[in-house]
Amino acid sequence: MKLTLKTLLGAAAVIVASSVSAHAETVLKWAHVYETSEPFHTDSVWAAEEIGKRTEGRYKIDVFPASQLGKEADINQGLKLGTVDIIISGSSFAARDHNPIGVTYYPYIFRDPSHLLAYTKSDVFKKLTAGYEEKTGNHIVAVSYYGTRHTTSNRPIAKCEDMAGLKIRVPDVPAYLAMPRACGANTTPIAFAEVYLALQNGTVEAQENPLTTIEAKKFYEVQKNIVLTGHIVDHLNTVVSKTRWASLSDEDKTIFTEVMLEAAARTTKTIEAREMALVDEFKAKGITVTEVDKADFEANVIDKAKFEDFGYDKADWEAIRAIQ
């Protein structure tokens, strides 16, 4: 009888301990659409582990790369549905809820990565992210440099007018369409995961993305030219869902913020260094890499800019362009 009682008490203790452990650990889902080789993933994994350490195991964050939980539109919707807690996503998708923030991916608004990072410390950044949070409740915690977007094509391109009639894949978001359309190209929206095949089978003749993405997705295998149009200095936001952010204590909000800012800084540093090396690497692969007169492209885009069509505030555009 004593042995039985002891056994029962031991079993009860295990159940209680398991219950306490389960309550102590909250499992979160962190989703993005990028490959496991890219810093957007590796630094997300680092951040997930670091948050676990700094919160003494109160949070376990599982990271789902490469569209495992859906395409970019899906994971943004997932913030609202509660199917994901944290995402990495562009301001083009944030703009679907708060259109003014979309001005930040308008062509030639940022001069270079340092200008982009200066923007994240500005009043106009605070205004735009506050507007997004007011609309959605979701919280933009950090911003990482995604890369400067260039064009790949099977047609040589030296100036804006050379793109006339070019069938180019561009994300189906307004500002990404501005440069190709200003140059007379025919834009086609194709899901990111399907771009390689579309280039390979000739559905489109061109696409635009940063050099790091061109490498990661191997677009150089099915394109003859990389054209350094540098039309968008792009970025990604680390976003925590409304319900998850509201559930965090002030102490945990501080930890999440500090770690995510560190992760974004790590990503930015990696991307900048990688971009510097990639031009020579692509040339070594036999790809034609062309410098263009960006002023020609910029002049065409700005000449045809109709901010009222996009719903952007021209004052925001001017304020960002003026940041030093």
BASELUM-831050 format. One line per field, with one value per residue (C-alpha): residue number from 1; residue in three letters; x, y, z. Coordinates in Angstrom, 2 decimals. Layout:
BEGIN
nr: [NUM / ...]
rest: [ALA / ...]
c1: [X / ...]
c2: [Y / ...]
c3: [Z / ...]
END
This chain:
BEGIN
nr: [1 / 2 / 3 / 4 / 5 / 6 / 7 / 8 / 9 / 10 / 11 / 12 / 13 / 14 / 15 / 16 / 17 / 18 / 19 / 20 / 21 / 22 / 23 / 24 / 25 / 26 / 27 / 28 / 29 / 30 / 31 / 32 / 33 / 34 / 35 / 36 / 37 / 38 / 39 / 40 / 41 / 42 / 43 / 44 / 45 / 46 / 47 / 48 / 49 / 50 / 51 / 52 / 53 / 54 / 55 / 56 / 57 / 58 / 59 / 60 / 61 / 62 / 63 / 64 / 65 / 66 / 67 / 68 / 69 / 70 / 71 / 72 / 73 / 74 / 75 / 76 / 77 / 78 / 79 / 80 / 81 / 82 / 83 / 84 / 85 / 86 / 87 / 88 / 89 / 90 / 91 / 92 / 93 / 94 / 95 / 96 / 97 / 98 / 99 / 100 / 101 / 102 / 103 / 104 / 105 / 106 / 107 / 108 / 109 / 110 / 111 / 112 / 113 / 114 / 115 / 116 / 117 / 118 / 119 / 120 / 121 / 122 / 123 / 124 / 125 / 126 / 127 / 128 / 129 / 130 / 131 / 132 / 133 / 134 / 135 / 136 / 137 / 138 / 139 / 140 / 141 / 142 / 143 / 144 / 145 / 146 / 147 / 148 / 149 / 150 / 151 / 152 / 153 / 154 / 155 / 156 / 157 / 158 / 159 / 160 / 161 / 162 / 163 / 164 / 165 / 166 / 167 / 168 / 169 / 170 / 171 / 172 / 173 / 174 / 175 / 176 / 177 / 178 / 179 / 180 / 181 / 182 / 183 / 184 / 185 / 186 / 187 / 188 / 189 / 190 / 191 / 192 / 193 / 194 / 195 / 196 / 197 / 198 / 199 / 200 / 201 / 202 / 203 / 204 / 205 / 206 / 207 / 208 / 209 / 210 / 211 / 212 / 213 / 214 / 215 / 216 / 217 / 218 / 219 / 220 / 221 / 222 / 223 / 224 / 225 / 226 / 227 / 228 / 229 / 230 / 231 / 232 / 233 / 234 / 235 / 236 / 237 / 238 / 239 / 240 / 241 / 242 / 243 / 244 / 245 / 246 / 247 / 248 / 249 / 250 / 251 / 252 / 253 / 254 / 255 / 256 / 257 / 258 / 259 / 260 / 261 / 262 / 263 / 264 / 265 / 266 / 267 / 268 / 269 / 270 / 271 / 272 / 273 / 274 / 275 / 276 / 277 / 278 / 279 / 280 / 281 / 282 / 283 / 284 / 285 / 286 / 287 / 288 / 289 / 290 / 291 / 292 / 293 / 294 / 295 / 296 / 297 / 298 / 299 / 300 / 301 / 302 / 303 / 304 / 305 / 306 / 307 / 308 / 309 / 310 / 311 / 312 / 313 / 314 / 315 / 316 / 317 / 318 / 319 / 320 / 321 / 322 / 323 / 324]
rest: [MET / LYS / LEU / THR / LEU / LYS / THR / LEU / LEU / GLY / ALA / ALA / ALA / VAL / ILE / VAL / ALA / SER / SER / VAL / SER / ALA / HIS / ALA / GLU / THR / VAL / LEU / LYS / TRP / ALA / HIS / VAL / TYR / GLU / THR / SER / GLU / PRO / PHE / HIS / THR / ASP / SER / VAL / TRP / ALA / ALA / GLU / GLU / ILE / GLY / LYS / ARG / THR / GLU / GLY / ARG / TYR / LYS / ILE / ASP / VAL / PHE / PRO / ALA / SER / GLN / LEU / GLY / LYS / GLU / ALA / ASP / ILE / ASN / GLN / GLY / LEU / LYS / LEU / GLY / THR / VAL / ASP / ILE / ILE / ILE / SER / GLY / SER / SER / PHE / ALA / ALA / ARG / ASP / HIS / ASN / PRO / ILE / GLY / VAL / THR / TYR / TYR / PRO / TYR / ILE / PHE / ARG / ASP / PRO / SER / HIS / LEU / LEU / ALA / TYR / THR / LYS / SER / ASP / VAL / PHE / LYS / LYS / LEU / THR / ALA / GLY / TYR / GLU / GLU / LYS / THR / GLY / ASN / HIS / ILE / VAL / ALA / VAL / SER / TYR / TYR / GLY / THR / ARG / HIS / THR / THR / SER / ASN / ARG / PRO / ILE / ALA / LYS / CYS / GLU / ASP / MET / ALA / GLY / LEU / LYS / ILE / ARG / VAL / PRO / ASP / VAL / PRO / ALA / TYR / LEU / ALA / MET / PRO / ARG / ALA / CYS / GLY / ALA / ASN / THR / THR / PRO / ILE / ALA / PHE / ALA / GLU / VAL / TYR / LEU / ALA / LEU / GLN / ASN / GLY / THR / VAL / GLU / ALA / GLN / GLU / ASN / PRO / LEU / THR / THR / ILE / GLU / ALA / LYS / LYS / PHE / TYR / GLU / VAL / GLN / LYS / ASN / ILE / VAL / LEU / THR / GLY / HIS / ILE / VAL / ASP / HIS / LEU / ASN / THR / VAL / VAL / SER / LYS / THR / ARG / TRP / ALA / SER / LEU / SER / ASP / GLU / ASP / LYS / THR / ILE / PHE / THR / GLU / VAL / MET / LEU / GLU / ALA / ALA / ALA / ARG / THR / THR / LYS / THR / ILE / GLU / ALA / ARG / GLU / MET / ALA / LEU / VAL / ASP / GLU / PHE / LYS / ALA / LYS / GLY / ILE / THR / VAL / THR / GLU / VAL / ASP / LYS / ALA / ASP / PHE / GLU / ALA / ASN / VAL / ILE / ASP / LYS / ALA / LYS / PHE / GLU / ASP / PHE / GLY / TYR / ASP / LYS / ALA / ASP / TRP / GLU / ALA / ILE / ARG / ALA / ILE / GLN]
c1: [0.00 / 2.85 / 4.56 / 1.33 / 0.82 / 4.38 / 3.96 / 0.76 / 2.32 / 5.28 / 3.00 / 1.01 / 4.22 / 5.21 / 1.80 / 1.99 / 5.52 / 4.50 / 1.53 / 3.69 / 6.21 / 3.48 / 2.11 / 5.62 / 6.40 / 4.40 / 4.98 / 4.93 / 5.04 / 7.39 / 6.83 / 8.47 / 8.84 / 12.64 / 15.04 / 16.82 / 20.17 / 19.20 / 19.95 / 16.26 / 15.91 / 19.19 / 18.82 / 15.18 / 16.32 / 19.00 / 16.40 / 13.96 / 16.62 / 17.83 / 14.32 / 13.98 / 17.20 / 16.47 / 12.96 / 14.30 / 12.34 / 8.98 / 8.76 / 9.62 / 9.53 / 9.35 / 10.48 / 8.78 / 10.76 / 10.18 / 6.40 / 5.75 / 2.81 / 1.70 / 2.69 / 3.39 / -0.24 / -1.23 / 1.12 / 0.03 / -3.53 / -2.30 / -1.50 / -5.19 / -6.41 / -4.02 / -2.35 / 1.04 / 2.50 / 5.48 / 6.29 / 8.94 / 7.30 / 7.67 / 5.97 / 4.18 / 1.99 / 1.68 / 0.37 / -2.63 / -3.85 / -2.32 / -1.65 / 0.59 / 3.40 / 3.69 / 5.52 / 8.65 / 9.08 / 8.41 / 11.30 / 14.27 / 12.95 / 16.05 / 19.55 / 21.26 / 21.04 / 22.38 / 19.59 / 17.04 / 18.42 / 18.40 / 14.71 / 13.98 / 15.14 / 13.06 / 9.77 / 8.20 / 8.98 / 7.28 / 4.28 / 3.90 / 4.36 / 1.99 / -0.62 / -0.17 / -0.45 / -3.58 / -5.23 / -4.19 / -3.01 / 0.06 / 3.38 / 6.36 / 9.29 / 12.29 / 13.35 / 16.07 / 17.67 / 16.39 / 18.64 / 18.68 / 16.43 / 17.94 / 16.63 / 17.49 / 16.58 / 17.22 / 17.34 / 20.23 / 19.09 / 21.11 / 18.44 / 14.81 / 13.42 / 15.15 / 12.49 / 9.66 / 7.48 / 9.53 / 7.50 / 8.65 / 7.49 / 6.84 / 5.10 / 1.44 / 1.85 / 1.51 / 4.90 / 6.85 / 5.03 / 6.06 / 9.55 / 8.83 / 5.63 / 7.35 / 9.81 / 7.07 / 7.44 / 4.56 / 4.28 / 3.03 / 2.28 / 3.57 / 3.90 / 7.44 / 7.77 / 6.89 / 9.25 / 12.12 / 9.85 / 8.18 / 11.60 / 12.70 / 9.67 / 9.46 / 6.21 / 8.15 / 11.47 / 12.64 / 12.19 / 13.54 / 14.98 / 18.08 / 21.32 / 21.08 / 17.66 / 18.85 / 21.55 / 19.36 / 16.60 / 19.15 / 17.49 / 20.91 / 20.61 / 17.73 / 18.67 / 21.49 / 21.73 / 21.79 / 21.02 / 21.93 / 18.87 / 18.97 / 15.39 / 14.26 / 16.33 / 14.07 / 13.41 / 11.49 / 9.55 / 9.55 / 5.93 / 4.28 / 0.53 / -1.90 / -2.97 / 0.54 / 1.97 / -0.90 / -0.24 / 3.40 / 4.44 / 6.40 / 9.52 / 8.97 / 8.15 / 11.55 / 13.27 / 11.47 / 12.30 / 15.97 / 16.49 / 14.58 / 16.50 / 19.75 / 18.62 / 17.68 / 21.10 / 22.80 / 20.76 / 21.50 / 25.25 / 25.22 / 23.20 / 25.40 / 28.57 / 27.11 / 25.92 / 29.40 / 30.82 / 28.07 / 28.71 / 32.12 / 30.74 / 27.99 / 30.51 / 32.65 / 29.60 / 29.46 / 26.49 / 26.56 / 26.32 / 25.46 / 25.79 / 23.07 / 22.39 / 20.12 / 19.39 / 17.58 / 15.40 / 14.78 / 13.81 / 11.25 / 9.75 / 9.49 / 8.16 / 5.33 / 4.75 / 1.11 / 1.00 / -2.74 / -3.12 / -1.17 / -2.80 / 0.56 / 1.24 / 3.71 / 4.82 / 5.98 / 7.88 / 9.57 / 10.37 / 12.01 / 13.98 / 15.32 / 16.66 / 20.45]
c2: [0.00 / 2.35 / 1.58 / 2.21 / 5.53 / 6.54 / 5.63 / 7.61 / 10.62 / 10.40 / 10.22 / 13.20 / 15.18 / 14.45 / 15.61 / 18.81 / 19.49 / 18.90 / 21.20 / 23.97 / 23.51 / 23.69 / 26.88 / 28.34 / 27.89 / 29.69 / 28.41 / 31.04 / 30.79 / 33.05 / 32.90 / 34.28 / 33.42 / 33.37 / 30.48 / 28.83 / 30.00 / 33.68 / 35.87 / 36.69 / 33.08 / 32.46 / 35.66 / 34.84 / 31.49 / 33.28 / 35.76 / 32.97 / 31.16 / 34.38 / 35.37 / 31.92 / 32.43 / 35.97 / 35.08 / 32.05 / 29.65 / 31.37 / 31.42 / 28.82 / 30.29 / 28.01 / 29.62 / 28.57 / 29.61 / 29.42 / 29.99 / 26.91 / 28.72 / 30.41 / 33.11 / 36.63 / 37.70 / 34.59 / 35.19 / 38.83 / 37.58 / 35.07 / 37.93 / 38.80 / 35.21 / 34.25 / 31.49 / 33.21 / 35.46 / 37.05 / 37.63 / 39.24 / 41.08 / 44.11 / 47.46 / 46.72 / 44.32 / 46.63 / 49.20 / 47.01 / 47.93 / 51.40 / 52.76 / 55.72 / 53.40 / 52.17 / 55.36 / 53.77 / 51.37 / 53.95 / 53.91 / 56.15 / 57.41 / 56.07 / 56.78 / 53.81 / 51.53 / 54.20 / 56.53 / 53.77 / 53.19 / 56.93 / 56.91 / 54.27 / 56.76 / 59.64 / 61.23 / 60.25 / 56.58 / 56.92 / 58.51 / 55.84 / 52.86 / 54.38 / 54.69 / 51.04 / 49.98 / 52.07 / 50.36 / 46.79 / 46.62 / 44.79 / 46.18 / 46.83 / 46.06 / 46.29 / 47.03 / 45.20 / 46.07 / 43.65 / 44.78 / 47.16 / 45.92 / 45.46 / 43.99 / 40.70 / 40.25 / 38.29 / 41.64 / 44.13 / 47.27 / 50.48 / 53.15 / 53.43 / 53.32 / 49.95 / 48.36 / 49.30 / 46.22 / 44.02 / 41.30 / 41.64 / 39.95 / 42.51 / 41.92 / 42.91 / 45.95 / 49.49 / 51.13 / 48.17 / 48.74 / 52.40 / 52.04 / 49.35 / 51.07 / 54.47 / 52.82 / 51.20 / 47.59 / 45.13 / 44.06 / 40.63 / 39.57 / 36.07 / 34.50 / 34.68 / 30.90 / 30.57 / 33.18 / 30.82 / 28.58 / 31.58 / 32.90 / 29.46 / 28.78 / 32.32 / 33.37 / 36.52 / 37.86 / 39.68 / 40.22 / 42.54 / 41.72 / 42.37 / 40.63 / 38.39 / 37.15 / 36.68 / 34.45 / 32.59 / 31.86 / 31.14 / 33.51 / 34.00 / 30.46 / 31.50 / 35.13 / 36.52 / 40.06 / 41.68 / 45.37 / 47.53 / 49.76 / 50.20 / 51.41 / 50.42 / 50.30 / 47.76 / 46.69 / 44.17 / 44.73 / 42.38 / 42.47 / 41.02 / 40.37 / 42.53 / 39.77 / 38.53 / 42.01 / 42.83 / 39.62 / 40.47 / 42.06 / 45.31 / 43.36 / 40.87 / 43.62 / 45.11 / 41.76 / 41.06 / 44.56 / 44.43 / 41.01 / 41.79 / 45.03 / 43.11 / 40.50 / 43.20 / 44.84 / 41.47 / 40.92 / 44.40 / 43.96 / 40.57 / 41.80 / 44.86 / 42.77 / 40.11 / 42.64 / 44.08 / 40.69 / 39.47 / 41.65 / 40.05 / 36.59 / 36.97 / 38.19 / 35.14 / 32.96 / 34.55 / 36.82 / 40.26 / 42.86 / 46.33 / 49.68 / 52.09 / 55.78 / 55.68 / 59.38 / 58.57 / 55.96 / 58.22 / 61.20 / 59.08 / 57.71 / 61.08 / 62.76 / 60.21 / 59.97 / 60.44 / 60.17 / 60.66 / 57.45 / 55.52 / 57.21 / 58.28 / 61.59 / 63.56 / 65.37 / 62.01 / 61.27 / 64.67 / 64.33 / 60.94 / 62.13 / 65.02 / 62.84 / 63.01]
c3: [0.00 / 0.85 / -2.44 / -4.30 / -2.54 / -3.26 / -6.88 / -7.14 / -5.49 / -7.85 / -10.87 / -9.60 / -9.16 / -12.76 / -14.00 / -11.98 / -13.17 / -16.77 / -16.36 / -14.90 / -17.70 / -20.33 / -18.84 / -18.56 / -22.27 / -24.95 / -28.49 / -31.24 / -35.04 / -37.02 / -40.81 / -43.94 / -47.63 / -47.93 / -48.44 / -45.54 / -46.95 / -46.69 / -43.65 / -43.28 / -42.17 / -40.36 / -38.33 / -37.57 / -36.17 / -34.14 / -32.82 / -31.95 / -29.94 / -28.32 / -27.22 / -25.69 / -23.73 / -22.59 / -21.45 / -19.57 / -21.70 / -21.45 / -25.25 / -27.84 / -31.32 / -34.36 / -37.62 / -40.87 / -43.99 / -47.74 / -47.75 / -45.58 / -43.96 / -47.17 / -49.59 / -48.36 / -48.62 / -46.64 / -43.73 / -43.51 / -43.30 / -40.73 / -38.35 / -38.34 / -38.14 / -35.36 / -37.40 / -37.12 / -34.43 / -36.16 / -39.81 / -41.96 / -44.83 / -47.05 / -46.64 / -49.90 / -47.92 / -44.92 / -47.41 / -48.14 / -44.68 / -44.40 / -47.87 / -46.90 / -45.73 / -49.32 / -50.28 / -48.79 / -51.69 / -54.40 / -56.92 / -56.22 / -52.88 / -51.06 / -52.28 / -50.61 / -47.53 / -45.17 / -46.29 / -45.62 / -42.13 / -41.41 / -42.35 / -39.66 / -37.03 / -38.41 / -37.44 / -40.76 / -39.97 / -36.59 / -38.24 / -40.94 / -38.62 / -36.06 / -38.80 / -39.73 / -36.10 / -35.60 / -38.58 / -37.78 / -34.20 / -35.49 / -34.32 / -36.62 / -34.35 / -36.66 / -40.24 / -42.14 / -45.46 / -48.07 / -50.87 / -53.79 / -56.57 / -60.03 / -63.28 / -64.96 / -68.59 / -71.76 / -73.56 / -73.17 / -71.34 / -71.08 / -70.66 / -69.69 / -73.24 / -73.85 / -71.63 / -73.99 / -74.60 / -72.27 / -70.55 / -66.95 / -63.76 / -61.06 / -57.71 / -57.92 / -55.70 / -56.99 / -56.48 / -57.86 / -61.14 / -61.38 / -62.87 / -65.50 / -66.60 / -66.77 / -69.17 / -71.28 / -70.12 / -69.94 / -66.30 / -65.28 / -61.69 / -60.92 / -57.46 / -56.11 / -55.90 / -59.60 / -61.08 / -62.00 / -64.08 / -65.73 / -66.81 / -67.92 / -70.12 / -71.52 / -69.87 / -69.00 / -70.31 / -67.21 / -63.48 / -60.80 / -57.38 / -55.28 / -56.24 / -53.19 / -54.26 / -57.84 / -56.38 / -53.86 / -56.37 / -59.14 / -61.60 / -63.20 / -64.58 / -66.85 / -67.62 / -69.74 / -68.34 / -64.93 / -65.30 / -62.30 / -62.38 / -58.57 / -58.70 / -55.21 / -52.03 / -50.41 / -46.86 / -44.78 / -41.58 / -38.61 / -37.48 / -34.37 / -34.45 / -32.52 / -30.15 / -29.50 / -28.89 / -26.52 / -24.58 / -23.86 / -20.59 / -20.81 / -19.88 / -22.69 / -25.19 / -24.40 / -24.92 / -28.20 / -29.45 / -28.51 / -30.06 / -33.26 / -33.73 / -33.28 / -35.80 / -38.33 / -37.90 / -38.47 / -41.63 / -42.96 / -42.43 / -44.18 / -47.16 / -47.71 / -47.65 / -49.93 / -52.51 / -52.77 / -53.74 / -56.05 / -59.10 / -59.66 / -58.91 / -61.50 / -64.08 / -63.34 / -64.16 / -67.62 / -66.92 / -68.53 / -65.75 / -67.04 / -65.31 / -66.45 / -66.22 / -63.18 / -63.59 / -66.85 / -65.12 / -62.12 / -64.31 / -66.18 / -62.96 / -61.25 / -64.40 / -64.52 / -60.77 / -59.86 / -56.11 / -56.05 / -58.08 / -55.47 / -52.49 / -51.09 / -49.41 / -51.52 / -48.36 / -46.93 / -50.14 / -50.03 / -46.31 / -46.85 / -49.91 / -47.81 / -44.97 / -44.74]
END
